[in-house]
Amino acid sequence: MTLRDKRLWIIVGLAIVIACIAQAIGPAVIPLGIASVTLLPMIWGLLLAGSISGQTWRPLGRNLQDAATSIMGVAVLFLGARLSLEIGPSIPLLLQAGPALLLQELGHLFGTLLLALPLAVLLRMGPATVGATFSIDREGSFAMVSERYGSDSPQYRGVLSMYVFGTVFGAIIVSLIASLATSLGIFDPLALAMGAGVGSGSMMAAAASVIIAQHPEMQQQVLALSAASNLITNVLGLYVGVWVALPAADKMYKALSKRWKQPEEKAGNAAEMEAATASLLETRTSVPLGTSLLIFSGAGLLVAMIAKKTFSFDMVITFVLLSALVAISIWLSNITKHRIPAIVSGMTLGALATSPISPIGTWVSHTAESVNFLSIITAMLTIAGLGIGKDLPLLKNIGWKIIPTGVVAIAASFILSAVVAEFALGAWGR
């Protein structure tokens, strides 16, 4: 489906209008006693677009939803490219990080896999288990799972469910856990600060504020270590997620599901499932790469302008740079027969372009500051919402199961990371 097809303009128009409305609404802070929940524009975009896509009065046609899903595959690479431009300037800080900061990533990795994944299998969440439990599913997880399994996969729906749950409830959950862990007095506050870097800015801030409340004399150290830990989780989390966590989650799920049969394994026989899959693949509508780049750049530019309340040519240049990064990363993935995922090559190139060794690093970093990565997430999740209507019955099957799974995933990631950091601090005296 190309821009010459009038049907595609329905998706383009809806995406732009909804994303701009969501960004204009802005964040909403809901106080909840000891903590608060901040609903960012990305949530409004997802909810508004999802309600239009999934309503029964005049739902979007399957071909339009497929087109939105096709654009979504490019949108997640845009997000990865934008995040990579934040990595380069921080490389010296990562090189200076001590072993405790580096090793705490093991806690984030094994916390979700060893505790949340088996729970999701017991709850019979199905293949969505893999996407929901290989990490706590923040922004980069969309790209990892979308590229490996596709934006129409149950694994992708698992990521989406966990992302929404974590966005709405993550800060509350982690602040309660951090408060309990701090009050017990069995952890070094610095170890808890490292554990706070779970890969989410809001969750990190919530956990760090609780630790500081009980140890005000260590405010500067707690903030510095939690920020560095969060940065390392975001950087290493990409490579660990693609090459370690996601493959491990897939293997663990397959092994555990042999004992506890999952919903999709009981539905129909193999021949029927293969026939349905073949039919779906034959009728699926796709959007060419160049068209997807143009559509998302246009929508993203408008949302970025609303977010910044201004326009600058730096925004245009940033989207040109991001489009080039996405196109090159997809090309590299294709010529290597997908041995190197596009998200890995794209983020690596972006990080190198903004690193201290890059002659254009300072210029690229300064230019990219004109486009807040949160505005890109708003545009991305709006497009995801436009393609979610066809998936609503399957998302309903996950339903309440994401609540206990999400709580365990977030809690395990924080606690096990703090435990690893505690041992590392003892061993190296940091």
Secondary structure by P-SEA (a helix, b strand, c coil): cccccaaaaaaaaaaaaaaaaaaaacbbbbbcccccccccaaaaaaaaaaaaaccccccccaaaaaaaaaaaaaaaaaaaaaaaaacccaaaaaaacccccccaaaaaaacccccaaaaaaaaccccccccccccccccaaaaaaaaacccccaaaaaaaaaaaaaaacaaaaaaaaaaaaaaaccccaaaaaaaaccccaaaaaaaaaaaaaacccaaaaaaaaaaaaaaaaaaaaaaaaaccaaaaaaaaaaaaaaaccccccccccaaaaaaaaaaaaaabbbbcaaaaaaaaaaaaaaaaaaaaccccaaaaaaaaaaaaaaaaaaaaaaaacccccaaaaaaaaaaaaacccccaaaaaaaaaccccaaaaaaaaaaaaaaacccaaaaaaaacaaaaaaaaaaaaaaaaaaaaaaaaaaaaccc
